[in-house]
Amino acid sequence: MSFHLLSACLAGLCLALPPAFTASGGAALAQSAPLGPAPAPRGPAPAAAPAARSSAAPVPVPAPVPVPVPVPAPVPAPVPAPAPSTPVRFLVVANQESNLSAASPGRIARLPVGLGDAVRAGQVVAALDCDEVKARRAAAVAEHTAARLQYEAKAKLQGLDSAAEIEVELAAANVNKTESEIQIFDAQLQQCTFVSPFNGRVARVYVKIGQGVNPGAQVIDLVSTGTPKARLNVPSNWLSWLKIGDTLNATVDETGGKYALKVSRIAGRVDAVSQTVEIEAAFEGQPKQVLPGMSGQVQPPARQ
Protein backbone atom coordinates (compact mmCIF):
# COMPACT_ATOMS: atom_id res chain seq x y z
CA MET A 1 0.00 0.00 0.00
CA SER A 2 2.84 2.31 0.76
CA PHE A 3 4.16 1.76 -2.72
CA HIS A 4 0.85 2.74 -4.32
CA LEU A 5 0.58 5.87 -2.20
CA LEU A 6 4.05 6.98 -3.09
CA SER A 7 3.37 6.37 -6.75
CA ALA A 8 0.21 8.38 -6.48
CA CYS A 9 2.05 11.27 -4.87
CA LEU A 10 4.69 11.19 -7.51
CA ALA A 11 2.02 11.38 -10.15
CA GLY A 12 0.65 14.56 -8.49
CA LEU A 13 -2.46 12.84 -7.18
CA CYS A 14 -1.53 12.42 -3.53
CA LEU A 15 -4.06 13.39 -1.00
CA ALA A 16 -3.54 14.61 2.47
CA LEU A 17 -1.94 11.85 4.56
CA PRO A 18 -2.39 11.25 8.20
CA PRO A 19 0.21 12.82 10.45
CA ALA A 20 1.31 9.46 11.75
CA PHE A 21 2.02 8.31 8.30
CA THR A 22 3.93 11.41 7.33
CA ALA A 23 6.04 11.29 10.47
CA SER A 24 7.12 7.61 10.51
CA GLY A 25 5.82 5.93 7.42
CA GLY A 26 7.04 8.66 5.18
CA ALA A 27 10.61 8.11 6.28
CA ALA A 28 10.28 4.34 5.86
CA LEU A 29 8.86 4.74 2.48
CA ALA A 30 11.75 7.01 1.56
CA GLN A 31 14.23 4.34 2.72
CA SER A 32 12.45 1.48 0.98
CA ALA A 33 11.78 3.35 -2.25
CA PRO A 34 14.08 2.10 -4.97
CA LEU A 35 16.26 4.57 -6.79
CA GLY A 36 15.58 5.26 -10.39
CA PRO A 37 12.44 5.85 -12.29
CA ALA A 38 9.25 4.77 -10.64
CA PRO A 39 7.51 1.80 -12.23
CA ALA A 40 4.43 2.49 -14.19
CA PRO A 41 1.27 2.11 -12.17
CA ARG A 42 -0.78 -1.01 -12.77
CA GLY A 43 -4.10 -0.45 -14.25
CA PRO A 44 -5.66 2.75 -15.22
CA ALA A 45 -4.60 5.93 -13.41
CA PRO A 46 -7.08 7.14 -10.86
CA ALA A 47 -9.07 10.20 -11.73
CA ALA A 48 -7.64 13.50 -10.63
CA ALA A 49 -8.98 14.56 -7.30
CA PRO A 50 -10.35 18.00 -7.00
CA ALA A 51 -8.03 20.62 -5.64
CA ALA A 52 -8.08 21.07 -1.95
CA ARG A 53 -10.47 23.75 -0.90
CA SER A 54 -8.12 25.40 1.54
CA SER A 55 -9.75 28.86 1.21
CA ALA A 56 -13.14 30.27 0.31
CA ALA A 57 -13.92 31.42 -3.23
CA PRO A 58 -12.95 35.06 -3.88
CA VAL A 59 -15.85 37.47 -3.56
CA PRO A 60 -16.05 39.80 -6.56
CA VAL A 61 -15.31 43.40 -5.54
CA PRO A 62 -17.48 45.95 -7.31
CA ALA A 63 -15.63 48.55 -9.33
CA PRO A 64 -15.30 51.83 -7.47
CA VAL A 65 -17.92 54.36 -8.47
CA PRO A 66 -16.23 57.66 -9.37
CA VAL A 67 -17.31 60.35 -7.00
CA PRO A 68 -17.50 63.78 -8.66
CA VAL A 69 -15.06 66.15 -7.05
CA PRO A 70 -16.41 69.68 -6.87
CA VAL A 71 -14.23 72.07 -8.85
CA PRO A 72 -13.93 75.42 -7.13
CA ALA A 73 -15.04 78.37 -9.17
CA PRO A 74 -12.14 80.42 -10.55
CA VAL A 75 -11.33 83.31 -8.32
CA PRO A 76 -10.87 86.49 -10.36
CA ALA A 77 -7.53 88.12 -9.96
CA PRO A 78 -7.71 91.20 -7.80
CA VAL A 79 -7.87 94.37 -9.86
CA PRO A 80 -5.13 96.68 -8.71
CA ALA A 81 -6.27 100.07 -7.61
CA PRO A 82 -5.41 102.77 -10.17
CA ALA A 83 -2.24 104.56 -9.34
CA PRO A 84 -2.84 108.13 -8.27
CA SER A 85 -2.26 110.52 -11.15
CA THR A 86 0.52 113.00 -10.76
CA PRO A 87 -0.70 116.61 -10.52
CA VAL A 88 0.41 118.97 -13.26
CA ARG A 89 1.91 122.34 -12.41
CA PHE A 90 0.62 125.51 -14.06
CA LEU A 91 1.59 129.17 -14.21
CA VAL A 92 -0.86 132.04 -13.93
CA VAL A 93 -0.41 134.57 -16.72
CA ALA A 94 -2.27 137.74 -17.58
CA ASN A 95 -4.86 137.73 -20.30
CA GLN A 96 -2.80 140.41 -22.09
CA GLU A 97 0.81 141.43 -21.52
CA SER A 98 2.98 144.08 -23.12
CA ASN A 99 6.66 144.86 -22.86
CA LEU A 100 7.27 148.45 -23.94
CA SER A 101 10.78 149.02 -25.31
CA ALA A 102 12.62 151.92 -26.92
CA ALA A 103 12.61 152.08 -30.71
CA SER A 104 15.09 154.97 -30.95
CA PRO A 105 17.87 156.27 -28.74
CA GLY A 106 17.00 158.95 -26.23
CA ARG A 107 16.79 159.97 -22.60
CA ILE A 108 13.83 159.39 -20.28
CA ALA A 109 12.15 162.75 -19.73
CA ARG A 110 8.85 161.72 -18.09
CA LEU A 111 7.75 158.72 -16.04
CA PRO A 112 4.27 159.49 -14.71
CA VAL A 113 3.47 155.96 -13.45
CA GLY A 114 5.07 153.62 -11.01
CA LEU A 115 5.03 149.97 -10.04
CA GLY A 116 1.50 148.62 -9.59
CA ASP A 117 -0.28 151.73 -10.86
CA ALA A 118 -3.46 151.30 -12.87
CA VAL A 119 -3.32 152.62 -16.41
CA ARG A 120 -5.90 153.22 -19.13
CA ALA A 121 -5.74 152.35 -22.78
CA GLY A 122 -4.01 155.21 -24.65
CA GLN A 123 -2.40 156.69 -21.52
CA VAL A 124 1.22 157.86 -21.77
CA VAL A 125 3.29 155.91 -19.26
CA ALA A 126 6.77 157.19 -20.23
CA ALA A 127 8.36 159.68 -22.63
CA LEU A 128 11.78 160.40 -24.05
CA ASP A 129 13.41 163.78 -24.45
CA CYS A 130 12.85 164.36 -28.16
CA ASP A 131 13.64 168.09 -28.49
CA GLU A 132 16.16 167.36 -31.23
CA VAL A 133 13.61 165.42 -33.25
CA LYS A 134 11.11 168.24 -32.83
CA ALA A 135 13.67 170.74 -34.12
CA ARG A 136 14.41 168.60 -37.17
CA ARG A 137 10.74 168.31 -37.87
CA ALA A 138 10.36 172.10 -37.73
CA ALA A 139 13.19 172.44 -40.26
CA ALA A 140 11.52 169.89 -42.51
CA VAL A 141 8.27 171.84 -42.32
CA ALA A 142 10.08 175.03 -43.40
CA GLU A 143 11.69 173.23 -46.33
CA HIS A 144 8.35 171.85 -47.33
CA THR A 145 6.84 175.34 -47.28
CA ALA A 146 9.64 176.71 -49.45
CA ALA A 147 9.33 173.82 -51.88
CA ARG A 148 5.60 174.38 -52.22
CA LEU A 149 6.05 178.10 -52.91
CA GLN A 150 8.68 177.35 -55.53
CA TYR A 151 6.39 174.85 -57.20
CA GLU A 152 3.54 177.38 -57.33
CA ALA A 153 5.83 179.98 -58.85
CA LYS A 154 7.06 177.55 -61.50
CA ALA A 155 3.51 176.60 -62.31
CA LYS A 156 2.57 180.26 -62.90
CA LEU A 157 5.63 180.85 -65.08
CA GLN A 158 4.71 177.80 -67.12
CA GLY A 159 1.32 179.40 -67.80
CA LEU A 160 3.18 182.44 -69.17
CA ASP A 161 5.47 180.21 -71.21
CA SER A 162 8.38 181.39 -69.09
CA ALA A 163 9.23 178.05 -67.42
CA ALA A 164 9.84 174.68 -68.95
CA GLU A 165 7.75 171.69 -68.05
CA ILE A 166 10.72 169.91 -66.53
CA GLU A 167 11.23 172.75 -64.08
CA VAL A 168 7.66 172.41 -62.87
CA GLU A 169 8.04 168.65 -62.43
CA LEU A 170 11.27 169.05 -60.43
CA ALA A 171 9.57 171.59 -58.15
CA ALA A 172 6.68 169.17 -57.56
CA ALA A 173 9.11 166.33 -56.71
CA ASN A 174 10.85 168.55 -54.18
CA VAL A 175 7.51 169.22 -52.48
CA ASN A 176 6.84 165.49 -52.16
CA LYS A 177 10.33 164.92 -50.77
CA THR A 178 10.01 167.50 -48.00
CA GLU A 179 6.56 166.16 -47.15
CA SER A 180 7.99 162.67 -46.68
CA GLU A 181 10.69 164.02 -44.38
CA ILE A 182 8.01 165.52 -42.15
CA GLN A 183 6.30 162.12 -41.94
CA ILE A 184 9.58 160.52 -40.89
CA PHE A 185 10.00 162.99 -38.03
CA ASP A 186 6.38 162.47 -37.01
CA ALA A 187 7.04 158.75 -36.72
CA GLN A 188 10.11 159.40 -34.60
CA LEU A 189 8.11 161.66 -32.30
CA GLN A 190 5.57 158.89 -31.81
CA GLN A 191 8.40 156.62 -30.71
CA CYS A 192 9.37 159.14 -28.09
CA THR A 193 6.25 158.37 -26.05
CA PHE A 194 5.17 155.01 -24.57
CA VAL A 195 1.41 154.49 -24.57
CA SER A 196 -0.53 151.72 -22.81
CA PRO A 197 -2.35 149.52 -25.36
CA PHE A 198 -5.02 148.33 -22.89
CA ASN A 199 -6.44 148.84 -19.43
CA GLY A 200 -4.13 147.26 -16.94
CA ARG A 201 -1.47 147.73 -14.33
CA VAL A 202 2.25 148.38 -14.30
CA ALA A 203 4.08 145.10 -13.65
CA ARG A 204 7.68 146.37 -13.80
CA VAL A 205 9.60 149.58 -14.48
CA TYR A 206 13.11 149.24 -15.92
CA VAL A 207 14.17 152.89 -16.21
CA LYS A 208 14.41 156.11 -14.23
CA ILE A 209 14.01 159.75 -15.18
CA GLY A 210 17.12 161.06 -16.92
CA GLN A 211 18.35 157.58 -17.89
CA GLY A 212 19.55 157.13 -21.47
CA VAL A 213 18.22 154.22 -23.48
CA ASN A 214 19.25 152.57 -26.71
CA PRO A 215 16.99 151.02 -29.36
CA GLY A 216 15.49 147.80 -28.01
CA ALA A 217 15.98 148.67 -24.33
CA GLN A 218 13.10 147.60 -22.05
CA VAL A 219 11.16 150.42 -20.42
CA ILE A 220 7.91 149.18 -18.78
CA ASP A 221 5.98 145.92 -18.48
CA LEU A 222 2.18 146.08 -18.44
CA VAL A 223 -0.42 143.41 -17.66
CA SER A 224 -4.13 143.62 -18.26
CA THR A 225 -6.65 143.66 -15.45
CA GLY A 226 -8.96 141.14 -17.12
CA THR A 227 -9.49 137.54 -16.07
CA PRO A 228 -6.12 135.76 -15.89
CA LYS A 229 -5.42 132.40 -17.48
CA ALA A 230 -3.30 129.37 -16.71
CA ARG A 231 -0.59 127.95 -18.91
CA LEU A 232 0.56 124.37 -18.37
CA ASN A 233 2.24 121.43 -20.10
CA VAL A 234 0.19 118.25 -19.76
CA PRO A 235 1.14 114.67 -20.74
CA SER A 236 0.49 113.95 -24.38
CA ASN A 237 -1.79 111.00 -23.50
CA TRP A 238 -4.31 113.54 -22.19
CA LEU A 239 -5.10 114.31 -25.81
CA SER A 240 -7.15 111.09 -25.95
CA TRP A 241 -9.86 112.76 -23.87
CA LEU A 242 -8.95 116.44 -23.39
CA LYS A 243 -10.99 118.83 -25.52
CA ILE A 244 -11.42 122.59 -25.71
CA GLY A 245 -14.13 123.56 -23.26
CA ASP A 246 -13.29 120.86 -20.67
CA THR A 247 -13.06 121.97 -17.06
CA LEU A 248 -10.08 121.20 -14.80
CA ASN A 249 -9.90 121.58 -11.03
CA ALA A 250 -6.98 123.74 -9.95
CA THR A 251 -5.43 124.89 -6.68
CA VAL A 252 -3.32 128.04 -6.45
CA ASP A 253 -0.41 127.60 -4.05
CA GLU A 254 -0.16 131.22 -2.92
CA THR A 255 -3.82 131.61 -1.95
CA GLY A 256 -4.76 128.00 -1.27
CA GLY A 257 -8.01 128.55 -3.11
CA LYS A 258 -9.59 126.08 -5.50
CA TYR A 259 -10.69 127.27 -8.92
CA ALA A 260 -12.17 125.88 -12.11
CA LEU A 261 -10.14 126.20 -15.31
CA LYS A 262 -11.79 126.00 -18.71
CA VAL A 263 -9.51 124.80 -21.50
CA SER A 264 -9.35 127.48 -24.19
CA ARG A 265 -6.35 126.55 -26.35
CA ILE A 266 -4.38 123.38 -27.15
CA ALA A 267 -1.05 123.56 -28.94
CA GLY A 268 -0.80 121.91 -32.32
CA ARG A 269 2.46 120.08 -31.57
CA VAL A 270 3.70 117.65 -28.91
CA ASP A 271 7.15 118.22 -27.45
CA ALA A 272 9.21 115.26 -28.67
CA VAL A 273 11.55 115.26 -25.66
CA SER A 274 9.15 115.60 -22.72
CA GLN A 275 6.09 114.11 -24.51
CA THR A 276 3.93 116.98 -23.26
CA VAL A 277 1.64 119.45 -24.97
CA GLU A 278 1.08 123.06 -23.93
CA ILE A 279 -2.45 124.20 -23.20
CA GLU A 280 -4.11 127.38 -21.94
CA ALA A 281 -7.10 127.49 -19.64
CA ALA A 282 -9.07 130.52 -18.45
CA PHE A 283 -10.23 130.99 -14.88
CA GLU A 284 -14.00 130.84 -14.69
CA GLY A 285 -15.40 133.98 -13.09
CA GLN A 286 -13.20 136.65 -11.56
CA PRO A 287 -10.74 134.97 -9.18
CA LYS A 288 -9.85 137.08 -6.20
CA GLN A 289 -6.25 137.68 -5.18
CA VAL A 290 -4.94 135.67 -8.13
CA LEU A 291 -2.15 137.60 -9.85
CA PRO A 292 0.03 136.80 -12.85
CA GLY A 293 3.12 134.90 -11.83
CA MET A 294 1.40 132.73 -9.24
CA SER A 295 1.49 128.98 -9.69
CA GLY A 296 -0.47 125.93 -8.68
CA GLN A 297 -1.36 122.42 -9.69
CA VAL A 298 -4.13 120.69 -11.62
CA GLN A 299 -5.37 117.27 -10.58
CA PRO A 300 -6.33 115.10 -13.56
CA PRO A 301 -9.96 113.96 -13.54
CA ALA A 302 -10.79 110.41 -12.52
CA ARG A 303 -11.74 109.41 -16.07
CA GLN A 304 -8.10 109.46 -17.03
C-alpha positions in Angstrom: 0.0 0.0 0.0 2.8 2.3 0.8 4.2 1.8 -2.7 0.9 2.7 -4.3 0.6 5.9 -2.2 4.0 7.0 -3.1 3.4 6.4 -6.7 0.2 8.4 -6.5 2.1 11.3 -4.9 4.7 11.2 -7.5 2.0 11.4 -10.1 0.7 14.6 -8.5 -2.5 12.8 -7.2 -1.5 12.4 -3.5 -4.1 13.4 -1.0 -3.5 14.6 2.5 -1.9 11.8 4.6 -2.4 11.3 8.2 0.2 12.8 10.5 1.3 9.5 11.8 2.0 8.3 8.3 3.9 11.4 7.3 6.0 11.3 10.5 7.1 7.6 10.5 5.8 5.9 7.4 7.0 8.7 5.2 10.6 8.1 6.3 10.3 4.3 5.9 8.9 4.7 2.5 11.7 7.0 1.6 14.2 4.3 2.7 12.5 1.5 1.0 11.8 3.3 -2.2 14.1 2.1 -5.0 16.3 4.6 -6.8 15.6 5.3 -10.4 12.4 5.8 -12.3 9.3 4.8 -10.6 7.5 1.8 -12.2 4.4 2.5 -14.2 1.3 2.1 -12.2 -0.8 -1.0 -12.8 -4.1 -0.5 -14.3 -5.7 2.8 -15.2 -4.6 5.9 -13.4 -7.1 7.1 -10.9 -9.1 10.2 -11.7 -7.6 13.5 -10.6 -9.0 14.6 -7.3 -10.4 18.0 -7.0 -8.0 20.6 -5.6 -8.1 21.1 -2.0 -10.5 23.8 -0.9 -8.1 25.4 1.5 -9.7 28.9 1.2 -13.1 30.3 0.3 -13.9 31.4 -3.2 -12.9 35.1 -3.9 -15.8 37.5 -3.6 -16.0 39.8 -6.6 -15.3 43.4 -5.5 -17.5 45.9 -7.3 -15.6 48.6 -9.3 -15.3 51.8 -7.5 -17.9 54.4 -8.5 -16.2 57.7 -9.4 -17.3 60.3 -7.0 -17.5 63.8 -8.7 -15.1 66.1 -7.0 -16.4 69.7 -6.9 -14.2 72.1 -8.9 -13.9 75.4 -7.1 -15.0 78.4 -9.2 -12.1 80.4 -10.6 -11.3 83.3 -8.3 -10.9 86.5 -10.4 -7.5 88.1 -10.0 -7.7 91.2 -7.8 -7.9 94.4 -9.9 -5.1 96.7 -8.7 -6.3 100.1 -7.6 -5.4 102.8 -10.2 -2.2 104.6 -9.3 -2.8 108.1 -8.3 -2.3 110.5 -11.2 0.5 113.0 -10.8 -0.7 116.6 -10.5 0.4 119.0 -13.3 1.9 122.3 -12.4 0.6 125.5 -14.1 1.6 129.2 -14.2 -0.9 132.0 -13.9 -0.4 134.6 -16.7 -2.3 137.7 -17.6 -4.9 137.7 -20.3 -2.8 140.4 -22.1 0.8 141.4 -21.5 3.0 144.1 -23.1 6.7 144.9 -22.9 7.3 148.5 -23.9 10.8 149.0 -25.3 12.6 151.9 -26.9 12.6 152.1 -30.7 15.1 155.0 -30.9 17.9 156.3 -28.7 17.0 158.9 -26.2 16.8 160.0 -22.6 13.8 159.4 -20.3 12.1 162.8 -19.7 8.9 161.7 -18.1 7.7 158.7 -16.0 4.3 159.5 -14.7 3.5 156.0 -13.4 5.1 153.6 -11.0 5.0 150.0 -10.0 1.5 148.6 -9.6 -0.3 151.7 -10.9 -3.5 151.3 -12.9 -3.3 152.6 -16.4 -5.9 153.2 -19.1 -5.7 152.4 -22.8 -4.0 155.2 -24.6 -2.4 156.7 -21.5 1.2 157.9 -21.8 3.3 155.9 -19.3 6.8 157.2 -20.2 8.4 159.7 -22.6 11.8 160.4 -24.0 13.4 163.8 -24.5 12.9 164.4 -28.2 13.6 168.1 -28.5 16.2 167.4 -31.2 13.6 165.4 -33.3 11.1 168.2 -32.8 13.7 170.7 -34.1 14.4 168.6 -37.2 10.7 168.3 -37.9 10.4 172.1 -37.7 13.2 172.4 -40.3 11.5 169.9 -42.5 8.3 171.8 -42.3 10.1 175.0 -43.4 11.7 173.2 -46.3 8.3 171.9 -47.3 6.8 175.3 -47.3 9.6 176.7 -49.5 9.3 173.8 -51.9 5.6 174.4 -52.2 6.1 178.1 -52.9 8.7 177.4 -55.5 6.4 174.9 -57.2 3.5 177.4 -57.3 5.8 180.0 -58.8 7.1 177.6 -61.5 3.5 176.6 -62.3 2.6 180.3 -62.9 5.6 180.8 -65.1 4.7 177.8 -67.1 1.3 179.4 -67.8 3.2 182.4 -69.2 5.5 180.2 -71.2 8.4 181.4 -69.1 9.2 178.0 -67.4 9.8 174.7 -69.0 7.7 171.7 -68.0 10.7 169.9 -66.5 11.2 172.7 -64.1 7.7 172.4 -62.9 8.0 168.7 -62.4 11.3 169.1 -60.4 9.6 171.6 -58.2 6.7 169.2 -57.6 9.1 166.3 -56.7 10.8 168.6 -54.2 7.5 169.2 -52.5 6.8 165.5 -52.2 10.3 164.9 -50.8 10.0 167.5 -48.0 6.6 166.2 -47.1 8.0 162.7 -46.7 10.7 164.0 -44.4 8.0 165.5 -42.2 6.3 162.1 -41.9 9.6 160.5 -40.9 10.0 163.0 -38.0 6.4 162.5 -37.0 7.0 158.7 -36.7 10.1 159.4 -34.6 8.1 161.7 -32.3 5.6 158.9 -31.8 8.4 156.6 -30.7 9.4 159.1 -28.1 6.2 158.4 -26.0 5.2 155.0 -24.6 1.4 154.5 -24.6 -0.5 151.7 -22.8 -2.3 149.5 -25.4 -5.0 148.3 -22.9 -6.4 148.8 -19.4 -4.1 147.3 -16.9 -1.5 147.7 -14.3 2.2 148.4 -14.3 4.1 145.1 -13.6 7.7 146.4 -13.8 9.6 149.6 -14.5 13.1 149.2 -15.9 14.2 152.9 -16.2 14.4 156.1 -14.2 14.0 159.8 -15.2 17.1 161.1 -16.9 18.4 157.6 -17.9 19.5 157.1 -21.5 18.2 154.2 -23.5 19.3 152.6 -26.7 17.0 151.0 -29.4 15.5 147.8 -28.0 16.0 148.7 -24.3 13.1 147.6 -22.1 11.2 150.4 -20.4 7.9 149.2 -18.8 6.0 145.9 -18.5 2.2 146.1 -18.4 -0.4 143.4 -17.7 -4.1 143.6 -18.3 -6.6 143.7 -15.4 -9.0 141.1 -17.1 -9.5 137.5 -16.1 -6.1 135.8 -15.9 -5.4 132.4 -17.5 -3.3 129.4 -16.7 -0.6 127.9 -18.9 0.6 124.4 -18.4 2.2 121.4 -20.1 0.2 118.3 -19.8 1.1 114.7 -20.7 0.5 113.9 -24.4 -1.8 111.0 -23.5 -4.3 113.5 -22.2 -5.1 114.3 -25.8 -7.2 111.1 -26.0 -9.9 112.8 -23.9 -8.9 116.4 -23.4 -11.0 118.8 -25.5 -11.4 122.6 -25.7 -14.1 123.6 -23.3 -13.3 120.9 -20.7 -13.1 122.0 -17.1 -10.1 121.2 -14.8 -9.9 121.6 -11.0 -7.0 123.7 -9.9 -5.4 124.9 -6.7 -3.3 128.0 -6.5 -0.4 127.6 -4.1 -0.2 131.2 -2.9 -3.8 131.6 -2.0 -4.8 128.0 -1.3 -8.0 128.6 -3.1 -9.6 126.1 -5.5 -10.7 127.3 -8.9 -12.2 125.9 -12.1 -10.1 126.2 -15.3 -11.8 126.0 -18.7 -9.5 124.8 -21.5 -9.4 127.5 -24.2 -6.4 126.5 -26.3 -4.4 123.4 -27.2 -1.0 123.6 -28.9 -0.8 121.9 -32.3 2.5 120.1 -31.6 3.7 117.7 -28.9 7.1 118.2 -27.5 9.2 115.3 -28.7 11.5 115.3 -25.7 9.1 115.6 -22.7 6.1 114.1 -24.5 3.9 117.0 -23.3 1.6 119.4 -25.0 1.1 123.1 -23.9 -2.5 124.2 -23.2 -4.1 127.4 -21.9 -7.1 127.5 -19.6 -9.1 130.5 -18.5 -10.2 131.0 -14.9 -14.0 130.8 -14.7 -15.4 134.0 -13.1 -13.2 136.6 -11.6 -10.7 135.0 -9.2 -9.8 137.1 -6.2 -6.2 137.7 -5.2 -4.9 135.7 -8.1 -2.1 137.6 -9.8 0.0 136.8 -12.9 3.1 134.9 -11.8 1.4 132.7 -9.2 1.5 129.0 -9.7 -0.5 125.9 -8.7 -1.4 122.4 -9.7 -4.1 120.7 -11.6 -5.4 117.3 -10.6 -6.3 115.1 -13.6 -10.0 114.0 -13.5 -10.8 110.4 -12.5 -11.7 109.4 -16.1 -8.1 109.5 -17.0 
